[in-house]
């Protein structure tokens, strides 16, 4: 959510920040008031402040740290020859950043800074997927998911007070495909009851091609209905080009489990029935053009399956997925890619307006807040049109 430059230039310069270089050419970070003990993936921890002093070239060193935390490279075709390689680096970057973000004092700043970066990109409301990782203090004290969710709520409320034209933020609680999903579903049900204004729903994340299918988790995903609980689903589904595989069926299973939106949905064009059902049920596909390109599902966005979806008027919303890992920020880059690469020569201001308003229409907000947000957004849109009409002498 926050730029990698801020993590490196700000967070890693804070006191008591340790670093470890792993055997698989990655890094780990940890804040501690004493020398951390060795562990299986980190045998030797070094205080970053002391390491920078010894190296003597902090700029070059910081650049190397940023390379560990992003997928950005000057030669992606050589660096990432296939999906397996790029996904391995993708997951390593997540793990590397975790030690910084989950430090309790950093988490508060991270959330506020993330909302600030989105706000400056003219984003007025956020729905964030998060596993609500346990956070830790300098002395090693561990906080649970309830504590993390309360911090998210408090910081968001503070940000809204400071920025009245920002409506707020909600979390879609996520479980990794290789984790104990049933346990996380139970936690999500309770957290949704305790924080109904903050928890939007539930998703299963991680690479679909390597993980278990949605159908594998059918028992866990049936729990909300069995318990009479409300837990909307926002499933990642169809982020694959492995047509005909079990994973390829996730699109259909997501619809069977009444997903509210479909994350990525790259494979939906191969499933006419799923495409028809999602359109009839008004279930939007979360389009992530830069992510699909970087993770090697498609090289030329003019060949993206969403070209057909957009031409057919299928419900679509634009998502940036994990912008900091791709060397971007906010949502404008993905909007540009969708507008130019997927929308084609016939895309116009109406296309942009529809995609932007869809973000509100297909959000998890209750109707009254959707209407409020739409009015707030429409006022800004009209001002944007008026300013550009004047600037370019248009009538």
VOLO-169002 format. One record per residue (C-alpha): residue in three letters; x, y, z. Coordinates in pm, 1 decimal, decimal comma, padded with zeros to 6 digits. Each point is the difference from the previous one (the first is absolute). Example, Ala and Ser with C-alpha at 12.3 -4.5 7.8 and 13.67 -1.06 7.14 Angstrom:
2
VEXDO res     east    north       up
VEXDO ALA  01230,0 -00450,0  00780,0
VEXDO SER  00137,0  00344,0 -00066,0
% end
This chain:
395
VEXDO res     east    north       up
VEXDO UNK  00000,0  00000,0  00000,0
VEXDO UNK  00292,5  00234,2  00071,5
VEXDO UNK  00285,9  00077,5 -00235,1
VEXDO UNK  00311,5 -00209,0  00051,1
VEXDO UNK  00207,0  00318,2  00000,3
VEXDO UNK -00175,9  00110,9  00320,9
VEXDO UNK  00060,7 -00338,0  00162,0
VEXDO UNK  00370,8  00015,9 -00077,9
VEXDO UNK  00069,0  00372,2  00043,6
VEXDO UNK -00215,3  00039,5  00310,3
VEXDO UNK -00068,7 -00326,8  00180,2
VEXDO UNK  00339,2 -00168,9 -00039,1
VEXDO UNK  00168,3  00312,9  00139,8
VEXDO UNK -00187,2 -00029,7  00328,2
VEXDO UNK  00188,7 -00115,3  00310,6
VEXDO UNK  00030,0 -00369,6  00088,9
VEXDO UNK -00058,7 -00121,6 -00356,4
VEXDO UNK  00190,4 -00320,7 -00078,8
VEXDO UNK  00055,0 -00168,9 -00334,8
VEXDO UNK  00091,1 -00353,2 -00102,0
VEXDO UNK  00102,6 -00124,1 -00345,0
VEXDO UNK -00145,4 -00344,2 -00067,5
VEXDO UNK  00143,8 -00300,1 -00180,8
VEXDO UNK -00248,3  00043,2 -00287,4
VEXDO UNK  00112,6  00354,7 -00086,6
VEXDO UNK -00268,3  00183,9  00192,7
VEXDO UNK -00011,2  00211,8  00315,4
VEXDO UNK -00183,9  00008,0  00331,3
VEXDO UNK -00056,4  00296,3  00230,6
VEXDO UNK -00070,1  00005,7  00371,9
VEXDO UNK -00029,8  00272,6  00261,8
VEXDO UNK  00142,8 -00107,4  00334,0
VEXDO UNK  00140,3  00159,8  00314,3
VEXDO UNK  00276,3 -00263,4  00003,5
VEXDO UNK  00190,7 -00218,5 -00244,6
VEXDO UNK -00257,0 -00238,0 -00156,2
VEXDO UNK  00055,3 -00372,0  00037,6
VEXDO UNK  00093,1 -00201,2 -00311,7
VEXDO UNK -00283,1 -00189,4 -00167,6
VEXDO UNK -00025,2 -00250,6 -00282,8
VEXDO UNK -00009,1  00261,4 -00277,4
VEXDO UNK  00223,2  00258,3  00170,3
VEXDO UNK  00321,1 -00101,9  00170,6
VEXDO UNK  00151,4  00345,4  00042,4
VEXDO UNK -00185,1  00324,4  00074,0
VEXDO UNK  00173,6  00335,1 -00046,8
VEXDO UNK -00107,0  00339,7  00128,5
VEXDO UNK -00081,8  00200,7 -00311,5
VEXDO UNK  00139,8  00322,4  00139,5
VEXDO UNK  00339,8 -00163,8  00058,3
VEXDO UNK -00005,2 -00178,9 -00336,0
VEXDO UNK -00067,0  00322,9 -00189,4
VEXDO UNK  00287,4  00168,4  00184,2
VEXDO UNK  00238,7 -00279,0 -00102,7
VEXDO UNK -00110,9 -00002,9 -00363,3
VEXDO UNK  00044,5  00373,5 -00045,2
VEXDO UNK -00232,7  00030,9 -00302,5
VEXDO UNK -00353,1  00012,3  00144,3
VEXDO UNK -00163,2  00103,4 -00328,1
VEXDO UNK  00123,5 -00304,2 -00187,2
VEXDO UNK -00079,0 -00223,8  00296,8
VEXDO UNK -00354,6  00137,9  00024,0
VEXDO UNK -00049,0 -00062,5 -00370,7
VEXDO UNK  00099,1 -00362,6  00054,3
VEXDO UNK -00254,8 -00030,3  00282,0
VEXDO UNK -00272,3  00136,4 -00227,0
VEXDO UNK  00085,5 -00266,9 -00255,3
VEXDO UNK -00076,2 -00262,4  00264,1
VEXDO UNK -00340,3  00158,2  00066,3
VEXDO UNK -00121,7  00048,4 -00357,7
VEXDO UNK -00013,8 -00183,2 -00331,9
VEXDO UNK  00133,9  00299,6 -00188,1
VEXDO UNK  00288,6 -00077,6 -00234,6
VEXDO UNK  00147,5  00153,4 -00314,0
VEXDO UNK -00023,3 -00331,2 -00188,0
VEXDO UNK -00311,9 -00191,0  00112,5
VEXDO UNK  00012,0 -00250,1 -00287,3
VEXDO UNK  00344,1 -00120,8  00105,6
VEXDO UNK -00057,8  00034,7  00374,4
VEXDO UNK -00339,2 -00174,4 -00003,7
VEXDO UNK -00006,1 -00252,4 -00286,2
VEXDO UNK -00320,0 -00169,1  00120,5
VEXDO UNK -00283,4  00023,0  00252,8
VEXDO UNK  00169,6 -00226,0  00254,1
VEXDO UNK  00303,2  00226,7  00026,8
VEXDO UNK -00195,1  00324,4  00029,7
VEXDO UNK -00241,3 -00147,1  00256,1
VEXDO UNK  00292,5 -00122,7  00210,3
VEXDO UNK  00142,9  00352,8  00010,7
VEXDO UNK -00349,2  00142,0  00062,4
VEXDO UNK -00052,3 -00214,0  00309,5
VEXDO UNK  00354,1  00064,2  00126,7
VEXDO UNK -00064,6  00374,5 -00013,5
VEXDO UNK -00315,4 -00040,7  00210,6
VEXDO UNK  00185,6 -00199,3  00263,4
VEXDO UNK  00291,2  00245,8  00004,7
VEXDO UNK -00225,6  00300,6  00061,4
VEXDO UNK -00200,6 -00171,8  00273,9
VEXDO UNK  00260,0  00054,4  00272,3
VEXDO UNK -00018,1  00374,5 -00058,7
VEXDO UNK -00375,6  00041,1 -00035,3
VEXDO UNK -00102,9 -00221,1  00292,0
VEXDO UNK  00204,1  00194,4  00255,8
VEXDO UNK -00276,0  00168,0  00202,5
VEXDO UNK  00126,3  00362,1 -00012,0
VEXDO UNK  00071,2 -00034,0 -00373,2
VEXDO UNK -00344,4 -00147,2 -00070,3
VEXDO UNK -00176,8  00316,2  00115,0
VEXDO UNK  00219,7  00218,8 -00218,9
VEXDO UNK -00026,9 -00248,8 -00286,7
VEXDO UNK -00379,9  00011,3 -00004,0
VEXDO UNK -00013,0  00379,9  00017,3
VEXDO UNK  00270,5  00039,9 -00264,4
VEXDO UNK -00175,9 -00250,7 -00225,4
VEXDO UNK -00330,1  00184,8  00025,6
VEXDO UNK  00185,3  00324,3 -00067,4
VEXDO UNK  00160,7 -00133,5 -00318,5
VEXDO UNK -00338,3 -00124,1 -00121,2
VEXDO UNK -00165,1  00330,5  00089,9
VEXDO UNK  00254,7  00193,5 -00205,4
VEXDO UNK -00093,8 -00225,6 -00291,6
VEXDO UNK -00362,0  00120,3  00041,2
VEXDO UNK -00120,6 -00323,9  00157,0
VEXDO UNK -00288,8  00067,7  00236,5
VEXDO UNK -00067,8 -00345,1  00145,3
VEXDO UNK  00200,6 -00320,3  00045,0
VEXDO UNK -00072,5 -00370,8  00030,4
VEXDO UNK  00320,4 -00176,9  00098,7
VEXDO UNK  00071,6 -00372,0  00008,6
VEXDO UNK  00203,3 -00088,7  00306,8
VEXDO UNK  00086,8 -00308,6  00197,9
VEXDO UNK  00021,0  00214,7  00314,6
VEXDO UNK  00341,8 -00138,1  00086,7
VEXDO UNK  00093,3  00002,2  00365,1
VEXDO UNK  00195,1  00311,5  00093,0
VEXDO UNK  00287,9  00023,2  00244,0
VEXDO UNK  00158,4  00251,7  00235,9
VEXDO UNK  00367,8  00076,0  00049,7
VEXDO UNK  00016,1 -00232,0  00301,6
VEXDO UNK -00157,3 -00288,7 -00193,4
VEXDO UNK -00356,9  00040,8  00128,7
VEXDO UNK -00247,4 -00136,3 -00256,3
VEXDO UNK -00339,3  00155,4 -00078,9
VEXDO UNK -00289,9 -00199,3 -00142,3
VEXDO UNK -00225,2  00072,6 -00299,0
VEXDO UNK -00253,2  00187,7  00211,8
VEXDO UNK  00270,1  00246,0  00104,1
VEXDO UNK  00110,2  00043,9 -00361,7
VEXDO UNK -00356,6  00059,1 -00115,7
VEXDO UNK -00054,6  00259,5  00273,7
VEXDO UNK  00314,9  00182,7 -00110,7
VEXDO UNK -00122,7 -00000,8 -00359,6
VEXDO UNK -00334,8  00139,1  00114,9
VEXDO UNK  00156,9  00269,8  00219,3
VEXDO UNK  00249,3  00117,1 -00261,3
VEXDO UNK -00267,1  00005,6 -00270,9
VEXDO UNK -00229,9  00208,4  00219,2
VEXDO UNK  00287,1  00238,7  00069,5
VEXDO UNK  00072,7  00029,7 -00372,2
VEXDO UNK -00365,9  00070,9 -00081,3
VEXDO UNK -00002,2  00276,1  00262,0
VEXDO UNK  00307,5  00152,7 -00163,7
VEXDO UNK -00143,1 -00048,4 -00351,2
VEXDO UNK -00380,6  00046,0  00003,1
VEXDO UNK -00030,0 -00077,1 -00372,6
VEXDO UNK  00131,0 -00353,5  00061,8
VEXDO UNK -00285,9 -00232,5  00097,7
VEXDO UNK  00191,5 -00281,5  00169,5
VEXDO UNK  00148,0 -00347,3 -00040,1
VEXDO UNK -00104,7 -00359,8  00057,9
VEXDO UNK  00189,3 -00329,1  00014,8
VEXDO UNK -00062,1 -00325,4 -00183,8
VEXDO UNK  00152,6 -00257,8  00233,5
VEXDO UNK  00217,8 -00237,8 -00199,4
VEXDO UNK  00140,2 -00347,5  00050,4
VEXDO UNK  00283,9 -00145,9 -00204,2
VEXDO UNK -00085,4 -00308,7 -00204,9
VEXDO UNK  00259,8 -00201,7  00187,1
VEXDO UNK -00122,4  00101,4  00347,1
VEXDO UNK -00267,6 -00137,8  00233,0
VEXDO UNK -00286,4  00170,1 -00182,2
VEXDO UNK -00273,3 -00140,9  00223,4
VEXDO UNK  00156,9  00164,8  00304,1
VEXDO UNK  00023,7  00335,3 -00177,3
VEXDO UNK -00363,1 -00023,0 -00115,4
VEXDO UNK -00110,0 -00049,4  00360,9
VEXDO UNK  00210,2  00299,6  00106,3
VEXDO UNK -00140,0  00209,4 -00284,3
VEXDO UNK -00358,7 -00081,2  00099,3
VEXDO UNK  00065,0  00122,7  00353,7
VEXDO UNK  00194,6  00306,7 -00110,3
VEXDO UNK -00277,2  00093,5 -00242,7
VEXDO UNK -00247,5 -00015,0  00289,6
VEXDO UNK  00225,5  00209,2  00224,1
VEXDO UNK  00104,5  00252,0 -00268,4
VEXDO UNK -00287,6  00011,1 -00252,7
VEXDO UNK  00098,9  00344,2 -00129,1
VEXDO UNK  00361,2 -00103,3 -00057,5
VEXDO UNK -00007,0 -00362,2 -00120,0
VEXDO UNK -00142,8 -00026,1 -00350,9
VEXDO UNK  00036,5 -00374,0 -00048,6
VEXDO UNK  00240,0 -00284,7 -00073,2
VEXDO UNK  00232,2 -00120,8 -00276,0
VEXDO UNK  00258,8 -00270,9 -00066,4
VEXDO UNK  00323,9  00132,5 -00148,4
VEXDO UNK  00329,0 -00131,3 -00136,4
VEXDO UNK  00092,7 -00143,9 -00336,8
VEXDO UNK -00288,9 -00209,4 -00127,4
VEXDO UNK  00219,5 -00227,6 -00213,7
VEXDO UNK  00200,9 -00109,2  00306,1
VEXDO UNK -00273,1 -00005,1  00261,2
VEXDO UNK -00314,8 -00192,5  00074,0
VEXDO UNK -00318,9  00068,0 -00192,5
VEXDO UNK -00304,4  00174,5  00143,1
VEXDO UNK -00186,9 -00329,7 -00016,0
VEXDO UNK  00262,0 -00154,8  00228,4
VEXDO UNK -00111,2  00248,8  00265,8
VEXDO UNK -00373,0 -00062,0 -00049,0
VEXDO UNK -00046,1 -00116,7  00360,2
VEXDO UNK  00164,9  00311,9  00140,9
VEXDO UNK -00183,9  00229,3 -00240,8
VEXDO UNK -00334,1 -00153,9  00097,2
VEXDO UNK  00048,0  00096,4  00365,8
VEXDO UNK -00163,0  00345,8 -00016,9
VEXDO UNK -00321,0 -00144,8 -00145,9
VEXDO UNK -00000,5 -00288,0  00248,6
VEXDO UNK  00044,7  00240,1  00291,8
VEXDO UNK -00251,5  00251,1 -00131,5
VEXDO UNK  00275,4  00261,2 -00019,7
VEXDO UNK  00052,1  00277,4 -00252,0
VEXDO UNK  00340,2 -00011,4 -00167,7
VEXDO UNK  00010,7  00127,4 -00359,8
VEXDO UNK  00260,1 -00159,8 -00226,3
VEXDO UNK  00230,7  00189,3 -00237,7
VEXDO UNK  00188,2 -00287,0 -00158,8
VEXDO UNK  00318,2  00008,5 -00201,0
VEXDO UNK -00098,1 -00225,2 -00289,7
VEXDO UNK  00124,3 -00058,4 -00351,5
VEXDO UNK  00345,3  00156,2  00046,7
VEXDO UNK  00136,5 -00271,7 -00225,6
VEXDO UNK  00057,5 -00088,6 -00363,5
VEXDO UNK  00003,7 -00374,0  00076,0
VEXDO UNK -00318,9 -00070,9 -00193,2
VEXDO UNK -00181,5 -00323,6  00079,9
VEXDO UNK  00175,0 -00061,6  00332,6
VEXDO UNK -00168,4 -00034,8  00339,5
VEXDO UNK  00117,1  00352,1  00082,6
VEXDO UNK -00174,3  00125,1 -00312,9
VEXDO UNK -00329,5 -00101,3  00162,6
VEXDO UNK  00043,6  00254,9  00280,6
VEXDO UNK -00202,3  00250,0 -00203,1
VEXDO UNK -00306,1 -00225,2  00007,6
VEXDO UNK  00050,5 -00096,5  00364,0
VEXDO UNK  00029,3  00365,8  00100,8
VEXDO UNK -00341,9  00061,1 -00153,2
VEXDO UNK -00142,8 -00311,8  00166,9
VEXDO UNK  00111,9  00143,3  00333,9
VEXDO UNK -00172,8  00330,3 -00084,7
VEXDO UNK  00310,5  00214,0 -00023,2
VEXDO UNK -00071,2  00373,4  00006,7
VEXDO UNK  00280,7  00076,7 -00246,1
VEXDO UNK  00252,8 -00205,3 -00195,7
VEXDO UNK  00363,5  00090,1  00061,1
VEXDO UNK  00193,4  00005,2 -00330,4
VEXDO UNK -00237,7 -00230,4 -00190,0
VEXDO UNK  00256,2 -00033,2 -00279,2
VEXDO UNK -00134,0 -00343,6 -00098,5
VEXDO UNK -00367,0  00099,3 -00011,9
VEXDO UNK  00002,5  00038,8 -00378,8
VEXDO UNK  00057,9 -00377,0 -00023,4
VEXDO UNK -00319,9 -00067,6  00194,4
VEXDO UNK -00306,4  00129,2 -00187,3
VEXDO UNK -00235,5 -00121,4  00272,8
VEXDO UNK  00199,2  00173,4  00275,0
VEXDO UNK  00015,3  00317,6 -00205,9
VEXDO UNK -00375,3 -00007,6 -00055,2
VEXDO UNK -00074,1 -00071,4  00367,1
VEXDO UNK  00225,5  00277,1  00127,3
VEXDO UNK -00157,0  00250,6 -00237,7
VEXDO UNK -00355,7 -00105,4  00089,5
VEXDO UNK  00077,8  00012,0  00372,5
VEXDO UNK  00179,2  00332,5 -00045,0
VEXDO UNK  00324,6 -00136,9  00147,0
VEXDO UNK  00293,6  00216,4 -00099,8
VEXDO UNK  00342,2 -00123,1 -00105,0
VEXDO UNK  00288,8  00178,1  00172,5
VEXDO UNK  00229,5  00080,7 -00289,7
VEXDO UNK  00371,2  00024,4  00091,9
VEXDO UNK  00177,1  00083,1 -00328,2
VEXDO UNK  00350,6  00074,8  00130,6
VEXDO UNK -00001,1 -00303,3  00228,9
VEXDO UNK -00112,3 -00228,6 -00282,6
VEXDO UNK  00277,0  00138,2 -00217,9
VEXDO UNK  00277,9 -00014,5  00260,6
VEXDO UNK -00094,8 -00351,7  00112,7
VEXDO UNK  00012,4 -00110,2 -00363,7
VEXDO UNK -00360,6 -00089,9 -00070,7
VEXDO UNK  00002,3  00236,0 -00298,2
VEXDO UNK  00272,7  00205,0 -00166,7
VEXDO UNK -00209,6  00224,5 -00226,4
VEXDO UNK -00307,0  00138,7  00176,8
VEXDO UNK -00178,5  00027,8 -00333,1
VEXDO UNK -00024,0 -00380,5  00023,5
VEXDO UNK -00137,3  00001,1  00355,7
VEXDO UNK -00332,3 -00189,0  00038,4
VEXDO UNK -00145,7  00315,2  00156,2
VEXDO UNK -00001,6  00157,6 -00347,1
VEXDO UNK -00296,9 -00223,3 -00077,5
VEXDO UNK -00158,6  00056,0  00341,6
VEXDO UNK  00019,2  00377,0 -00038,3
VEXDO UNK -00145,1 -00008,1 -00351,2
VEXDO UNK -00290,8 -00211,4  00127,1
VEXDO UNK -00072,8  00234,0  00289,2
VEXDO UNK  00094,9 -00254,7  00265,5
VEXDO UNK  00023,5  00148,4  00353,0
VEXDO UNK  00364,0  00098,5  00057,9
VEXDO UNK  00192,0  00184,2  00269,5
VEXDO UNK  00367,4  00096,7 -00006,5
VEXDO UNK  00234,7 -00124,5  00271,7
VEXDO UNK  00371,3  00060,1  00046,9
VEXDO UNK  00054,2 -00335,5  00176,9
VEXDO UNK  00344,6  00060,7  00159,3
VEXDO UNK  00126,8  00328,0 -00147,5
VEXDO UNK  00304,1  00047,7  00224,0
VEXDO UNK  00145,1 -00333,0 -00115,7
VEXDO UNK -00042,6  00108,5 -00361,8
VEXDO UNK  00174,3  00333,9  00052,6
VEXDO UNK -00323,9  00199,2 -00028,7
VEXDO UNK -00236,7  00166,8  00245,2
VEXDO UNK -00369,2  00076,3  00022,4
VEXDO UNK -00236,5 -00096,8 -00279,0
VEXDO UNK  00068,0  00242,7 -00284,7
VEXDO UNK  00256,7 -00222,9 -00170,1
VEXDO UNK -00246,6 -00288,8 -00021,2
VEXDO UNK -00276,5  00232,0 -00120,7
VEXDO UNK  00232,9  00123,0 -00273,7
VEXDO UNK  00089,9 -00353,9 -00105,4
VEXDO UNK -00364,9 -00104,7 -00003,5
VEXDO UNK -00102,2  00311,5 -00193,3
VEXDO UNK  00272,9 -00011,7 -00264,3
VEXDO UNK  00083,0 -00370,1 -00025,4
VEXDO UNK -00334,2 -00166,7  00068,6
VEXDO UNK -00250,2  00271,8 -00089,9
VEXDO UNK  00162,2  00055,5 -00338,3
VEXDO UNK -00053,2  00286,5 -00241,5
VEXDO UNK -00370,2  00026,4  00079,9
VEXDO UNK  00055,9  00063,5  00370,9
VEXDO UNK -00098,7  00350,9  00107,6
VEXDO UNK -00092,9  00206,8  00304,4
VEXDO UNK -00315,3 -00205,4  00033,3
VEXDO UNK  00216,3 -00310,2  00040,2
VEXDO UNK  00196,7  00159,9  00281,9
VEXDO UNK -00315,8  00127,0  00167,9
VEXDO UNK -00161,0 -00343,7 -00012,8
VEXDO UNK  00307,1 -00174,8  00142,0
VEXDO UNK  00033,2  00254,6  00279,4
VEXDO UNK -00367,7 -00010,8  00095,8
VEXDO UNK  00011,3 -00381,4 -00009,3
VEXDO UNK  00246,6  00014,7  00288,6
VEXDO UNK -00281,8  00141,3  00210,1
VEXDO UNK -00282,3 -00203,3 -00153,0
VEXDO UNK  00171,2 -00334,3  00066,5
VEXDO UNK  00152,1  00087,7  00336,5
VEXDO UNK -00103,9 -00168,5  00324,3
VEXDO UNK -00146,2  00322,3  00138,8
VEXDO UNK -00365,5  00014,5  00107,6
VEXDO UNK -00230,8  00188,9 -00235,6
VEXDO UNK -00007,4  00322,9  00200,9
VEXDO UNK  00380,3  00026,3  00002,2
VEXDO UNK  00020,1 -00093,4 -00368,0
VEXDO UNK -00233,4  00288,4 -00077,5
VEXDO UNK  00200,4  00235,8  00220,5
VEXDO UNK  00328,3 -00103,6 -00159,5
VEXDO UNK -00145,1  00026,5 -00349,6
VEXDO UNK -00114,4  00356,5  00066,3
VEXDO UNK  00345,2  00089,5  00136,3
VEXDO UNK  00169,5 -00157,2 -00300,8
VEXDO UNK -00237,7  00154,0 -00256,1
VEXDO UNK  00076,2  00346,7  00133,8
VEXDO UNK  00372,3 -00062,4 -00053,5
VEXDO UNK -00062,7 -00150,6 -00344,6
VEXDO UNK -00202,8  00300,5 -00113,9
VEXDO UNK  00275,3  00231,6  00124,0
VEXDO UNK  00260,0 -00208,5 -00186,5
VEXDO UNK -00199,8  00029,4 -00323,4
VEXDO UNK -00058,5  00372,9  00046,9
VEXDO UNK  00367,7  00072,1  00070,2
VEXDO UNK  00119,2 -00194,3 -00303,1
VEXDO UNK -00267,8  00151,6 -00222,7
VEXDO UNK  00127,4  00344,9  00094,7
VEXDO UNK  00366,9 -00098,1 -00019,3
VEXDO UNK -00023,6 -00141,0 -00352,1
VEXDO UNK -00269,4  00241,0 -00127,4
VEXDO UNK -00248,0 -00279,7 -00059,5
VEXDO UNK -00374,0  00042,7 -00035,3
% end
